[in-house]
């Protein structure tokens, strides 16, 4: 199974969120700032290597909390 991340809202999520294509683990690749973006929405797709290949997806909502409040 391979994993891919798609449909970032906002698009700036591509710069701070990544998904390991072999394990599906979600990693931050940059700092999150509540004042800039407080919610990221994206979709993760899992696809097998069958013939024909099958896929499934899920929606992930990442809510950023303001540490100052």
C-alpha positions in Angstrom: 0.0 0.0 0.0 1.2 3.5 -0.8 -0.1 6.7 0.7 -0.4 10.2 -0.8 -1.8 13.5 0.6 -4.1 15.6 -1.6 -6.6 18.5 -1.5 -4.9 20.8 1.0 -7.0 23.6 2.4 -5.4 26.1 2.6 -2.8 25.3 0.0 0.0 26.5 2.3 -0.4 23.2 4.1 1.8 21.6 1.5 4.7 23.5 3.0 4.3 22.2 6.6 2.6 18.7 6.3 3.9 15.6 4.7 2.9 11.9 4.7 5.3 9.0 4.5 4.3 7.1 1.3 5.2 3.7 2.8 3.7 4.0 6.3 1.1 6.8 6.0 2.6 8.6 9.0 1.8 12.3 9.1 4.8 14.6 9.8 5.2 18.3 10.3 7.9 19.8 8.1 7.6 23.3 9.4 6.2 25.4 12.2 2.5 26.0 12.7 1.3 29.4 13.6 -2.3 29.8 15.0 -2.4 33.5 13.9 -1.6 32.5 10.3 -3.8 29.3 9.9 -5.8 27.7 12.7 -7.2 24.7 10.7 -5.7 22.5 8.0 -7.9 20.2 6.0 -6.4 17.5 3.7 -7.2 14.1 2.3 -5.0 11.0 2.5 -5.3 8.4 -0.2 -4.2 4.7 0.3 -3.7 2.7 -2.9 -2.7 -1.0 -3.2 -0.7 -2.6 -6.0 -3.3 -5.0 -7.1 -4.7 -5.5 -10.7 -6.7 -3.3 -10.9 -5.4 -1.1 -8.1 -7.9 -0.3 -5.4 -7.8 2.9 -3.3 -9.5 4.5 -0.3 -9.3 7.9 1.3 -9.9 9.7 4.5 -10.2 13.4 5.5 -7.9 14.8 8.1 -8.6 18.0 10.0 -5.6 19.4 11.9 -6.6 22.1 14.4 -3.9 24.4 15.6 -4.3 25.6 19.2 -3.0 29.0 20.3 -0.5 28.3 23.1 -0.8 31.9 24.4 -4.5 31.6 25.3 
